[in-house]
Structure formats: structure tokens, C-alpha cells
Amino acid sequence: MQLEKIISISGKPGLFKLVSQLKNGFIVEDISTKKKTSISNSSQVSLLDNIAMFTFDKEVPLFEVFENVAKNYDYKPTISHKASGEELREFMTASLPNYDVERVYESDIKKLAQWYNLLHKAGYITPESFVKTEEPSEVVVAEEKTEEATEKKPAAKKAPAKKAAPKADEATEEKPAAKKPAAKKATKKED
């Protein structure tokens, strides 16, 4: 499932897909209606890919919770987000058995059910959408290499930057000094 471009916008119902970036904001597409609109940089946006649910021992990414819900409901729509509090808690217990009861509020469970149903209706919830490819492990390896490279680069960049800065200052100091005597000599020759 590609949650990396799916967002929730505070104050707007539904979920949106990021389409492109503008100078002062973004173009988004409603996943249900496919209607495109623009939002400003000041809009409060939450990437579904960055959201996690609390358990007693860790935080579980929303992707995994959606996968549990999909398996429990055989990849079909789940309960309504307007269900009673008791039904929502039962739904959450079935989806994430060790969720932290004190830190996961009823409103969070409502959002989970609503978002799951919206994603299902838009075609994002299918058995194929949860098949894990080997790309993430390659990305992790690439990220580790870039972290190592960035750890080495600052030390290498700092030394040349310090050496380059005085040379640049010396060069700018020498040039004006060299130009002034040349100008004086030219005026002396004319006399």
C-alpha cells in the first residue's frame, strides 16, 4: 500500500493524495471524488505514512494496523466510524490486541475505521497492496550509506571551508591593493 502520498488535512473531511508542489502550497486530489484542489503551505497536513498507533510496548505504523484490519475483515469494508464506543473498542481490540487503552482515544479509532473505509472504497485496500517488496530493504541500505557519507563529509567539508575562507579574504585584499598602485603609476607617467 502506498501511504507515502496519502494525507489528511486538518479541517477538511476525507483523505487526499499529493499530486504536485506549488510555490506556495500543494495540489491534492480527494481519493474519493478524484477532485483536485490546492492547499497552502500553512495547512496542517498529516502524512498517513508517518502515523502510528500506541501499544503498551511500542508504536505500530498505521500501515500494519490497516493490514490487520484488512485480514480481519477479509479485505472488505469495516464497521462505520459512527458505531458506538463499545463496538469501536471491540474493533480496535480485534485489529491491534495490545493497543494502549489510555493513549488511543475513541476519536483515534473512529479515524482509523473511517480512513480504512475511504481507502478501501478508493481501491487502496487489496491483498496485493500489502505484499511487501524488497525495495524497502534496499532503501534502508541506501539510507545507511548516506548517513555514513554525511558523517564523513562534514569533517572533510569543515577543513577545506576554513582554508578556503582565508584564501578568499586574502585574494580580495590583494586585488584592491594591486589595482591602486597601478592606477597611481598610470597618472605619474602622464605627468
Backbone as JSON Lines, residues from 0, in Angstrom:
{"i":0,"aa":"M","n":[0.85,-1.18,0.0],"ca":[0.0,0.0,0.0],"c":[0.89,1.24,0.0]}
{"i":1,"aa":"Q","n":[0.56,2.17,-0.83],"ca":[1.33,3.4,-0.93],"c":[0.69,4.48,-0.06]}
{"i":2,"aa":"L","n":[1.13,4.57,1.18],"ca":[0.6,5.59,2.07],"c":[1.45,6.85,2.05]}
{"i":3,"aa":"E","n":[2.61,6.79,1.4],"ca":[3.53,7.91,1.48],"c":[2.98,9.2,0.88]}
{"i":4,"aa":"K","n":[2.05,9.11,-0.06],"ca":[1.5,10.32,-0.66],"c":[0.05,10.57,-0.24]}
{"i":5,"aa":"I","n":[-0.47,9.77,0.69],"ca":[-1.83,9.97,1.17],"c":[-1.77,10.82,2.44]}
{"i":6,"aa":"I","n":[-2.58,11.88,2.46],"ca":[-2.54,12.81,3.59],"c":[-3.93,13.09,4.12]}
{"i":7,"aa":"S","n":[-3.95,13.55,5.35],"ca":[-5.17,14.06,5.98],"c":[-4.93,15.55,6.2]}
{"i":8,"aa":"I","n":[-5.91,16.37,5.85],"ca":[-5.78,17.81,6.01],"c":[-6.73,18.26,7.11]}
{"i":9,"aa":"S","n":[-6.19,18.93,8.1],"ca":[-6.98,19.4,9.22],"c":[-8.06,20.36,8.71]}
{"i":10,"aa":"G","n":[-9.29,20.11,9.13],"ca":[-10.41,20.95,8.73],"c":[-11.1,20.51,7.46]}
{"i":11,"aa":"K","n":[-10.56,19.52,6.76],"ca":[-11.19,19.02,5.53],"c":[-11.5,17.54,5.73]}
{"i":12,"aa":"P","n":[-12.72,17.14,5.41],"ca":[-13.07,15.72,5.57],"c":[-12.41,14.88,4.47]}
{"i":13,"aa":"G","n":[-12.14,13.63,4.79],"ca":[-11.6,12.7,3.8],"c":[-10.1,12.63,3.78]}
{"i":14,"aa":"L","n":[-9.59,11.91,2.8],"ca":[-8.16,11.74,2.61],"c":[-7.8,12.25,1.22]}
{"i":15,"aa":"F","n":[-6.55,12.67,1.08],"ca":[-6.1,13.27,-0.16],"c":[-4.77,12.66,-0.6]}
{"i":16,"aa":"K","n":[-4.55,12.69,-1.89],"ca":[-3.3,12.22,-2.47],"c":[-2.53,13.45,-2.95]}
{"i":17,"aa":"L","n":[-1.24,13.54,-2.58],"ca":[-0.42,14.64,-3.06],"c":[-0.15,14.45,-4.54]}
{"i":18,"aa":"V","n":[-0.44,15.47,-5.33],"ca":[-0.24,15.39,-6.78],"c":[1.04,16.11,-7.17]}
{"i":19,"aa":"S","n":[1.17,17.37,-6.76],"ca":[2.39,18.12,-7.07],"c":[2.54,19.28,-6.1]}
{"i":20,"aa":"Q","n":[3.7,19.9,-6.18],"ca":[4.01,21.01,-5.29],"c":[3.95,22.32,-6.06]}
{"i":21,"aa":"L","n":[3.41,23.33,-5.42],"ca":[3.35,24.68,-5.97],"c":[4.33,25.57,-5.21]}
{"i":22,"aa":"K","n":[4.46,26.8,-5.65],"ca":[5.35,27.75,-4.97],"c":[4.88,28.0,-3.54]}
{"i":23,"aa":"N","n":[3.56,28.16,-3.35],"ca":[3.01,28.48,-2.03],"c":[2.14,27.39,-1.44]}
{"i":24,"aa":"G","n":[2.27,26.15,-1.92],"ca":[1.44,25.09,-1.4],"c":[1.54,23.81,-2.21]}
{"i":25,"aa":"F","n":[0.43,23.09,-2.27],"ca":[0.4,21.8,-2.94],"c":[-0.91,21.62,-3.7]}
{"i":26,"aa":"I","n":[-0.87,20.78,-4.72],"ca":[-2.09,20.35,-5.39],"c":[-2.38,18.96,-4.85]}
{"i":27,"aa":"V","n":[-3.6,18.76,-4.36],"ca":[-4.01,17.48,-3.81],"c":[-5.26,16.99,-4.53]}
{"i":28,"aa":"E","n":[-5.45,15.68,-4.47],"ca":[-6.61,15.06,-5.11],"c":[-7.37,14.26,-4.06]}
{"i":29,"aa":"D","n":[-8.66,14.52,-3.92],"ca":[-9.51,13.77,-3.0],"c":[-9.55,12.32,-3.5]}
{"i":30,"aa":"I","n":[-9.24,11.36,-2.63],"ca":[-9.18,9.96,-3.09],"c":[-10.55,9.4,-3.41]}
{"i":31,"aa":"S","n":[-11.6,9.98,-2.88],"ca":[-12.96,9.5,-3.15],"c":[-13.54,10.1,-4.42]}
{"i":32,"aa":"T","n":[-13.47,11.42,-4.55],"ca":[-14.1,12.1,-5.67],"c":[-13.15,12.36,-6.84]}
{"i":33,"aa":"K","n":[-11.85,12.2,-6.61],"ca":[-10.8,12.46,-7.62],"c":[-10.76,13.93,-8.02]}
{"i":34,"aa":"K","n":[-11.37,14.8,-7.21],"ca":[-11.38,16.23,-7.48],"c":[-10.07,16.83,-6.96]}
{"i":35,"aa":"K","n":[-9.42,17.61,-7.82],"ca":[-8.15,18.24,-7.44],"c":[-8.4,19.64,-6.91]}
{"i":36,"aa":"T","n":[-7.59,20.01,-5.92],"ca":[-7.67,21.33,-5.32],"c":[-6.28,21.72,-4.84]}
{"i":37,"aa":"S","n":[-6.1,22.97,-4.52],"ca":[-4.81,23.4,-3.99],"c":[-4.96,23.77,-2.51]}
{"i":38,"aa":"I","n":[-3.88,23.56,-1.78],"ca":[-3.84,23.93,-0.37],"c":[-2.58,24.76,-0.15]}
{"i":39,"aa":"S","n":[-2.61,25.6,0.87],"ca":[-1.46,26.46,1.15],"c":[-0.45,25.75,2.04]}
{"i":40,"aa":"N","n":[0.74,26.3,2.1],"ca":[1.78,25.75,2.97],"c":[1.4,25.82,4.44]}
{"i":41,"aa":"S","n":[0.49,26.7,4.79],"ca":[0.11,26.86,6.19],"c":[-0.93,25.83,6.64]}
{"i":42,"aa":"S","n":[-1.44,25.02,5.73],"ca":[-2.42,24.0,6.09],"c":[-1.77,22.93,6.97]}
{"i":43,"aa":"Q","n":[-2.51,22.46,7.95],"ca":[-2.0,21.4,8.82],"c":[-2.26,20.07,8.14]}
{"i":44,"aa":"V","n":[-1.18,19.39,7.77],"ca":[-1.25,18.16,7.0],"c":[-0.59,17.04,7.78]}
{"i":45,"aa":"S","n":[-1.19,15.83,7.73],"ca":[-0.6,14.65,8.36],"c":[-0.43,13.58,7.29]}
{"i":46,"aa":"L","n":[0.79,13.11,7.12],"ca":[1.06,12.01,6.2],"c":[0.67,10.7,6.88]}
{"i":47,"aa":"L","n":[-0.15,9.89,6.24],"ca":[-0.56,8.62,6.84],"c":[0.64,7.71,7.06]}
{"i":48,"aa":"D","n":[1.64,7.86,6.23],"ca":[2.85,7.06,6.34],"c":[3.6,7.33,7.64]}
{"i":49,"aa":"N","n":[3.4,8.51,8.24],"ca":[4.1,8.89,9.47],"c":[3.28,8.66,10.73]}
{"i":50,"aa":"I","n":[2.06,8.17,10.59],"ca":[1.18,7.98,11.75],"c":[1.35,6.56,12.29]}
{"i":51,"aa":"A","n":[1.3,6.45,13.61],"ca":[1.41,5.15,14.27],"c":[0.39,5.08,15.4]}
{"i":52,"aa":"M","n":[0.05,3.86,15.8],"ca":[-0.88,3.64,16.91],"c":[-0.07,3.14,18.12]}
{"i":53,"aa":"F","n":[-0.45,3.6,19.3],"ca":[0.26,3.21,20.52],"c":[-0.15,1.81,20.97]}
{"i":54,"aa":"T","n":[0.85,1.02,21.35],"ca":[0.6,-0.23,22.07],"c":[1.33,-0.08,23.4]}
{"i":55,"aa":"F","n":[1.25,-1.1,24.23],"ca":[1.89,-0.99,25.53],"c":[3.41,-1.03,25.45]}
{"i":56,"aa":"D","n":[3.96,-1.63,24.38],"ca":[5.41,-1.75,24.29],"c":[6.05,-0.96,23.15]}
{"i":57,"aa":"K","n":[5.28,-0.54,22.15],"ca":[5.86,0.2,21.02],"c":[4.77,0.95,20.26]}
{"i":58,"aa":"E","n":[5.18,1.6,19.19],"ca":[4.24,2.26,18.29],"c":[4.17,1.44,17.01]}
{"i":59,"aa":"V","n":[2.98,1.1,16.57],"ca":[2.78,0.29,15.37],"c":[2.39,1.21,14.22]}
{"i":60,"aa":"P","n":[3.13,1.17,13.1],"ca":[2.78,2.02,11.97],"c":[1.36,1.76,11.49]}
{"i":61,"aa":"L","n":[0.71,2.8,11.01],"ca":[-0.67,2.71,10.55],"c":[-0.81,1.67,9.43]}
{"i":62,"aa":"F","n":[0.21,1.54,8.61],"ca":[0.2,0.55,7.52],"c":[-0.06,-0.85,8.08]}
{"i":63,"aa":"E","n":[0.61,-1.21,9.18],"ca":[0.43,-2.53,9.79],"c":[-0.96,-2.68,10.4]}
{"i":64,"aa":"V","n":[-1.48,-1.62,10.98],"ca":[-2.82,-1.67,11.56],"c":[-3.85,-1.87,10.45]}
{"i":65,"aa":"F","n":[-3.7,-1.14,9.33],"ca":[-4.59,-1.34,8.19],"c":[-4.51,-2.77,7.67]}
{"i":66,"aa":"E","n":[-3.32,-3.34,7.67],"ca":[-3.15,-4.72,7.21],"c":[-3.89,-5.68,8.13]}
{"i":67,"aa":"N","n":[-3.8,-5.46,9.45],"ca":[-4.53,-6.3,10.41],"c":[-6.04,-6.19,10.21]}
{"i":68,"aa":"V","n":[-6.51,-4.96,10.01],"ca":[-7.95,-4.75,9.79],"c":[-8.38,-5.45,8.51]}
{"i":69,"aa":"A","n":[-7.59,-5.32,7.46],"ca":[-7.93,-5.93,6.17],"c":[-8.02,-7.46,6.31]}
{"i":70,"aa":"K","n":[-7.08,-8.05,7.03],"ca":[-7.1,-9.51,7.22],"c":[-8.31,-9.92,8.06]}
{"i":71,"aa":"N","n":[-8.63,-9.15,9.1],"ca":[-9.77,-9.48,9.95],"c":[-11.1,-9.38,9.21]}
{"i":72,"aa":"Y","n":[-11.19,-8.46,8.27],"ca":[-12.44,-8.23,7.54],"c":[-12.38,-8.78,6.12]}
{"i":73,"aa":"D","n":[-11.42,-9.64,5.85],"ca":[-11.27,-10.29,4.54],"c":[-11.22,-9.26,3.41]}
{"i":74,"aa":"Y","n":[-10.48,-8.18,3.64],"ca":[-10.27,-7.11,2.65],"c":[-11.57,-6.44,2.19]}
{"i":75,"aa":"K","n":[-12.53,-6.42,3.09],"ca":[-13.83,-5.77,2.82],"c":[-13.98,-4.58,3.76]}
{"i":76,"aa":"P","n":[-14.99,-3.73,3.53],"ca":[-15.19,-2.59,4.43],"c":[-15.41,-3.04,5.87]}
{"i":77,"aa":"T","n":[-15.05,-2.19,6.78],"ca":[-15.17,-2.5,8.21],"c":[-16.38,-1.76,8.8]}
{"i":78,"aa":"I","n":[-16.45,-1.72,10.12],"ca":[-17.56,-1.05,10.78],"c":[-17.53,0.44,10.48]}
{"i":79,"aa":"S","n":[-18.64,1.08,10.64],"ca":[-18.74,2.52,10.42],"c":[-18.03,3.27,11.54]}
{"i":80,"aa":"H","n":[-17.49,4.41,11.19],"ca":[-16.86,5.25,12.21],"c":[-17.9,5.88,13.13]}
{"i":81,"aa":"K","n":[-19.18,5.73,12.78],"ca":[-20.26,6.26,13.61],"c":[-20.81,5.21,14.57]}
{"i":82,"aa":"A","n":[-20.15,4.05,14.64],"ca":[-20.6,2.98,15.54],"c":[-20.44,3.42,17.0]}
{"i":83,"aa":"S","n":[-21.04,2.67,17.9],"ca":[-20.96,3.01,19.33],"c":[-19.52,2.84,19.83]}
{"i":84,"aa":"G","n":[-19.24,3.47,20.95],"ca":[-17.92,3.4,21.56],"c":[-17.5,1.98,21.87]}
{"i":85,"aa":"E","n":[-18.44,1.18,22.35],"ca":[-18.16,-0.22,22.68],"c":[-17.79,-1.02,21.43]}
{"i":86,"aa":"E","n":[-18.52,-0.81,20.34],"ca":[-18.22,-1.51,19.08],"c":[-16.86,-1.09,18.52]}
{"i":87,"aa":"L","n":[-16.55,0.21,18.66],"ca":[-15.27,0.7,18.19],"c":[-14.11,0.09,18.99]}
{"i":88,"aa":"R","n":[-14.29,-0.03,20.3],"ca":[-13.24,-0.64,21.15],"c":[-13.06,-2.12,20.8]}
{"i":89,"aa":"E","n":[-14.14,-2.83,20.52],"ca":[-14.04,-4.23,20.11],"c":[-13.32,-4.35,18.77]}
{"i":90,"aa":"F","n":[-13.64,-3.44,17.85],"ca":[-12.97,-3.39,16.55],"c":[-11.47,-3.17,16.73]}
{"i":91,"aa":"M","n":[-11.11,-2.25,17.62],"ca":[-9.7,-1.94,17.86],"c":[-8.99,-3.12,18.51]}
{"i":92,"aa":"T","n":[-9.64,-3.78,19.45],"ca":[-9.04,-4.93,20.11],"c":[-8.78,-6.05,19.11]}
{"i":93,"aa":"A","n":[-9.68,-6.25,18.17],"ca":[-9.5,-7.27,17.15],"c":[-8.39,-6.89,16.17]}
{"i":94,"aa":"S","n":[-8.24,-5.6,15.9],"ca":[-7.26,-5.13,14.93],"c":[-5.85,-5.0,15.51]}
{"i":95,"aa":"L","n":[-5.77,-4.57,16.74],"ca":[-4.49,-4.37,17.41],"c":[-4.68,-4.77,18.88]}
{"i":96,"aa":"P","n":[-4.56,-6.08,19.19],"ca":[-4.93,-6.58,20.52],"c":[-4.26,-5.9,21.7]}
{"i":97,"aa":"N","n":[-3.0,-5.5,21.57],"ca":[-2.31,-4.91,22.72],"c":[-2.22,-3.39,22.63]}
{"i":98,"aa":"Y","n":[-3.23,-2.75,22.02],"ca":[-3.2,-1.28,21.91],"c":[-3.33,-0.67,23.29]}
{"i":99,"aa":"D","n":[-2.72,0.49,23.46],"ca":[-2.73,1.19,24.74],"c":[-4.08,1.87,24.92]}
{"i":100,"aa":"V","n":[-4.89,1.32,25.82],"ca":[-6.26,1.78,26.04],"c":[-6.3,3.23,26.51]}
{"i":101,"aa":"E","n":[-5.3,3.66,27.27],"ca":[-5.31,5.02,27.8],"c":[-4.83,6.05,26.79]}
{"i":102,"aa":"R","n":[-3.99,5.65,25.84],"ca":[-3.41,6.61,24.9],"c":[-4.09,6.6,23.53]}
{"i":103,"aa":"V","n":[-4.85,5.57,23.22],"ca":[-5.6,5.52,21.97],"c":[-7.04,5.87,22.3]}
{"i":104,"aa":"Y","n":[-7.46,7.04,21.87],"ca":[-8.79,7.54,22.2],"c":[-9.84,7.02,21.21]}
{"i":105,"aa":"E","n":[-11.08,7.17,21.6],"ca":[-12.19,6.74,20.74],"c":[-12.16,7.51,19.41]}
{"i":106,"aa":"S","n":[-11.78,8.77,19.46],"ca":[-11.68,9.56,18.23],"c":[-10.61,9.0,17.29]}
{"i":107,"aa":"D","n":[-9.53,8.45,17.84],"ca":[-8.49,7.82,17.02],"c":[-9.02,6.57,16.34]}
{"i":108,"aa":"I","n":[-9.81,5.8,17.06],"ca":[-10.38,4.57,16.49],"c":[-11.39,4.92,15.4]}
{"i":109,"aa":"K","n":[-12.16,6.0,15.61],"ca":[-13.11,6.45,14.59],"c":[-12.37,6.83,13.31]}
{"i":110,"aa":"K","n":[-11.24,7.56,13.46],"ca":[-10.45,7.94,12.3],"c":[-9.9,6.7,11.59]}
{"i":111,"aa":"L","n":[-9.44,5.74,12.37],"ca":[-8.9,4.5,11.78],"c":[-9.96,3.81,10.93]}
{"i":112,"aa":"A","n":[-11.16,3.65,11.48],"ca":[-12.25,2.99,10.75],"c":[-12.65,3.8,9.52]}
{"i":113,"aa":"Q","n":[-12.77,5.11,9.68],"ca":[-13.17,5.96,8.57],"c":[-12.11,5.94,7.46]}
{"i":114,"aa":"W","n":[-10.85,6.1,7.83],"ca":[-9.77,6.1,6.84],"c":[-9.66,4.76,6.12]}
{"i":115,"aa":"Y","n":[-9.8,3.68,6.89],"ca":[-9.73,2.36,6.27],"c":[-10.84,2.22,5.22]}
{"i":116,"aa":"N","n":[-12.05,2.61,5.57],"ca":[-13.18,2.5,4.63],"c":[-12.99,3.41,3.41]}
{"i":117,"aa":"L","n":[-12.45,4.61,3.62],"ca":[-12.18,5.5,2.5],"c":[-11.13,4.9,1.57]}
{"i":118,"aa":"L","n":[-10.07,4.36,2.15],"ca":[-9.01,3.74,1.35],"c":[-9.54,2.51,0.61]}
{"i":119,"aa":"H","n":[-10.41,1.75,1.27],"ca":[-10.99,0.57,0.64],"c":[-11.84,0.98,-0.56]}
{"i":120,"aa":"K","n":[-12.68,1.97,-0.35],"ca":[-13.57,2.44,-1.42],"c":[-12.78,2.98,-2.61]}
{"i":121,"aa":"A","n":[-11.63,3.6,-2.33],"ca":[-10.79,4.18,-3.38],"c":[-9.9,3.13,-4.06]}
{"i":122,"aa":"G","n":[-9.92,1.89,-3.55],"ca":[-9.15,0.82,-4.18],"c":[-7.74,0.63,-3.63]}
{"i":123,"aa":"Y","n":[-7.43,1.23,-2.5],"ca":[-6.11,1.08,-1.91],"c":[-5.99,-0.17,-1.04]}
{"i":124,"aa":"I","n":[-7.11,-0.75,-0.61],"ca":[-7.09,-1.92,0.26],"c":[-7.39,-3.16,-0.58]}
{"i":125,"aa":"T","n":[-6.34,-3.88,-0.93],"ca":[-6.46,-5.15,-1.66],"c":[-5.39,-6.09,-1.11]}
{"i":126,"aa":"P","n":[-5.54,-7.4,-1.32],"ca":[-4.5,-8.32,-0.85],"c":[-3.12,-7.99,-1.44]}
{"i":127,"aa":"E","n":[-3.08,-7.5,-2.68],"ca":[-1.81,-7.17,-3.31],"c":[-1.16,-5.92,-2.72]}
{"i":128,"aa":"S","n":[-1.97,-5.04,-2.14],"ca":[-1.42,-3.79,-1.62],"c":[-0.58,-4.02,-0.36]}
{"i":129,"aa":"F","n":[-0.72,-5.16,0.28],"ca":[0.04,-5.42,1.49],"c":[1.22,-6.36,1.25]}
{"i":130,"aa":"V","n":[1.45,-6.76,0.0],"ca":[2.59,-7.6,-0.3],"c":[3.84,-6.75,-0.16]}
{"i":131,"aa":"K","n":[4.76,-7.23,0.67],"ca":[5.97,-6.46,0.92],"c":[7.01,-6.8,-0.14]}
{"i":132,"aa":"T","n":[7.52,-5.76,-0.78],"ca":[8.57,-5.95,-1.78],"c":[9.92,-5.78,-1.11]}
{"i":133,"aa":"E","n":[10.97,-6.05,-1.85],"ca":[12.31,-5.93,-1.28],"c":[12.86,-4.52,-1.41]}
{"i":134,"aa":"E","n":[12.11,-3.61,-1.98],"ca":[12.56,-2.23,-2.13],"c":[12.85,-1.55,-0.8]}
{"i":135,"aa":"P","n":[12.03,-1.71,0.24],"ca":[12.34,-1.03,1.49],"c":[13.7,-1.41,2.06]}
{"i":136,"aa":"S","n":[14.09,-2.7,1.93],"ca":[15.39,-3.08,2.48],"c":[16.51,-2.43,1.69]}
{"i":137,"aa":"E","n":[16.33,-2.25,0.37],"ca":[17.33,-1.56,-0.43],"c":[17.38,-0.1,-0.04]}
{"i":138,"aa":"V","n":[16.24,0.49,0.23],"ca":[16.2,1.89,0.64],"c":[16.9,2.06,1.98]}
{"i":139,"aa":"V","n":[16.69,1.13,2.89],"ca":[17.34,1.2,4.2],"c":[18.85,1.15,4.03]}
{"i":140,"aa":"V","n":[19.33,0.27,3.16],"ca":[20.76,0.17,2.92],"c":[21.27,1.47,2.34]}
{"i":141,"aa":"A","n":[20.54,2.05,1.4],"ca":[20.94,3.31,0.81],"c":[20.95,4.42,1.86]}
{"i":142,"aa":"E","n":[19.97,4.43,2.76],"ca":[19.93,5.44,3.81],"c":[21.11,5.29,4.75]}
{"i":143,"aa":"E","n":[21.49,4.04,5.07],"ca":[22.63,3.83,5.95],"c":[23.89,4.34,5.29]}
{"i":144,"aa":"K","n":[24.05,4.11,3.99],"ca":[25.23,4.59,3.29],"c":[25.26,6.1,3.28]}
{"i":145,"aa":"T","n":[24.13,6.74,3.07],"ca":[24.13,8.2,3.06],"c":[24.4,8.76,4.45]}
{"i":146,"aa":"E","n":[23.95,8.06,5.49],"ca":[24.25,8.51,6.84],"c":[25.75,8.43,7.09]}
{"i":147,"aa":"E","n":[26.39,7.32,6.66],"ca":[27.83,7.19,6.82],"c":[28.54,8.26,6.02]}
{"i":148,"aa":"A","n":[28.08,8.52,4.83],"ca":[28.7,9.52,3.99],"c":[28.56,10.91,4.6]}
{"i":149,"aa":"T","n":[27.39,11.21,5.15],"ca":[27.2,12.53,5.76],"c":[28.03,12.67,7.03]}
{"i":150,"aa":"E","n":[28.26,11.56,7.72],"ca":[29.11,11.63,8.91],"c":[30.54,11.94,8.51]}
{"i":151,"aa":"K","n":[31.0,11.4,7.39],"ca":[32.37,11.63,6.94],"c":[32.5,12.99,6.27]}
{"i":152,"aa":"K","n":[31.51,13.42,5.52],"ca":[31.59,14.64,4.75],"c":[31.73,15.9,5.6]}
{"i":153,"aa":"P","n":[30.99,16.06,6.71],"ca":[31.15,17.3,7.46],"c":[32.59,17.54,7.91]}
{"i":154,"aa":"A","n":[33.28,16.5,8.33],"ca":[34.66,16.67,8.76],"c":[35.51,17.08,7.56]}
{"i":155,"aa":"A","n":[35.27,16.5,6.41],"ca":[36.04,16.84,5.22],"c":[35.66,18.24,4.73]}
{"i":156,"aa":"K","n":[34.42,18.62,4.85],"ca":[33.97,19.92,4.38],"c":[34.46,21.04,5.28]}
{"i":157,"aa":"K","n":[34.55,20.79,6.57],"ca":[34.94,21.84,7.51],"c":[36.37,22.3,7.26]}
{"i":158,"aa":"A","n":[37.29,21.37,7.07],"ca":[38.69,21.74,6.88],"c":[38.87,22.58,5.61]}
{"i":159,"aa":"P","n":[38.38,22.16,4.43],"ca":[38.54,23.0,3.25],"c":[37.82,24.33,3.38]}
{"i":160,"aa":"A","n":[36.69,24.35,4.04],"ca":[35.94,25.59,4.17],"c":[36.75,26.6,4.97]}
{"i":161,"aa":"K","n":[37.42,26.17,6.03],"ca":[38.22,27.08,6.83],"c":[39.42,27.57,6.04]}
{"i":162,"aa":"K","n":[40.04,26.68,5.28],"ca":[41.2,27.06,4.48],"c":[40.78,27.95,3.33]}
{"i":163,"aa":"A","n":[39.62,27.66,2.74],"ca":[39.17,28.42,1.58],"c":[38.77,29.84,1.98]}
{"i":164,"aa":"A","n":[38.2,30.0,3.14],"ca":[37.74,31.32,3.56],"c":[38.89,32.31,3.69]}
{"i":165,"aa":"P","n":[40.01,31.98,4.36],"ca":[41.11,32.94,4.43],"c":[41.7,33.24,3.05]}
{"i":166,"aa":"K","n":[41.8,32.26,2.17],"ca":[42.33,32.5,0.84],"c":[41.44,33.48,0.09]}
{"i":167,"aa":"A","n":[40.16,33.32,0.24],"ca":[39.23,34.22,-0.43],"c":[39.41,35.64,0.11]}
{"i":168,"aa":"D","n":[39.6,35.78,1.42],"ca":[39.82,37.09,2.02],"c":[41.13,37.68,1.54]}
{"i":169,"aa":"E","n":[42.2,36.87,1.51],"ca":[43.5,37.34,1.05],"c":[43.42,37.77,-0.4]}
{"i":170,"aa":"A","n":[42.73,37.0,-1.2],"ca":[42.61,37.32,-2.62],"c":[41.88,38.63,-2.82]}
{"i":171,"aa":"T","n":[40.85,38.87,-2.05],"ca":[40.11,40.13,-2.2],"c":[40.93,41.3,-1.67]}
{"i":172,"aa":"E","n":[41.76,41.05,-0.64],"ca":[42.6,42.12,-0.12],"c":[43.72,42.45,-1.09]}
{"i":173,"aa":"E","n":[44.29,41.45,-1.73],"ca":[45.39,41.67,-2.66],"c":[44.94,42.4,-3.91]}
{"i":174,"aa":"K","n":[43.82,42.07,-4.44],"ca":[43.36,42.66,-5.69],"c":[43.18,44.17,-5.57]}
{"i":175,"aa":"P","n":[42.49,44.68,-4.56],"ca":[42.37,46.14,-4.49],"c":[43.72,46.81,-4.29]}
{"i":176,"aa":"A","n":[44.59,46.2,-3.5],"ca":[45.89,46.79,-3.26],"c":[46.69,46.83,-4.56]}
{"i":177,"aa":"A","n":[46.59,45.81,-5.36],"ca":[47.31,45.76,-6.63],"c":[46.74,46.78,-7.61]}
{"i":178,"aa":"K","n":[45.46,47.01,-7.59],"ca":[44.84,47.94,-8.52],"c":[45.19,49.39,-8.18]}
{"i":179,"aa":"K","n":[45.28,49.75,-6.94],"ca":[45.54,51.13,-6.56],"c":[46.93,51.59,-7.0]}
{"i":180,"aa":"P","n":[47.98,50.81,-6.75],"ca":[49.29,51.28,-7.22],"c":[49.35,51.38,-8.73]}
{"i":181,"aa":"A","n":[48.68,50.49,-9.42],"ca":[48.69,50.53,-10.87],"c":[48.06,51.83,-11.35]}
{"i":182,"aa":"A","n":[47.01,52.24,-10.71],"ca":[46.35,53.48,-11.11],"c":[47.24,54.68,-10.83]}
{"i":183,"aa":"K","n":[47.98,54.68,-9.73],"ca":[48.87,55.79,-9.4],"c":[50.01,55.87,-10.4]}
{"i":184,"aa":"K","n":[50.55,54.72,-10.79],"ca":[51.65,54.71,-11.73],"c":[51.21,55.28,-13.08]}
{"i":185,"aa":"A","n":[50.0,54.97,-13.45],"ca":[49.5,55.47,-14.72],"c":[49.4,56.98,-14.69]}
{"i":186,"aa":"T","n":[48.99,57.56,-13.59],"ca":[48.89,59.01,-13.51],"c":[50.27,59.66,-13.45]}
{"i":187,"aa":"K","n":[51.25,59.0,-12.87],"ca":[52.61,59.56,-12.82],"c":[53.21,59.6,-14.2]}
{"i":188,"aa":"K","n":[52.95,58.61,-14.99],"ca":[53.53,58.58,-16.33],"c":[52.96,59.68,-17.19]}
{"i":189,"aa":"E","n":[51.71,60.05,-16.96],"ca":[51.09,61.1,-17.76],"c":[51.68,62.46,-17.44]}
{"i":190,"aa":"D","n":[52.19,62.68,-16.24],"ca":[52.74,63.97,-15.84],"c":[54.01,64.18,-16.5]}
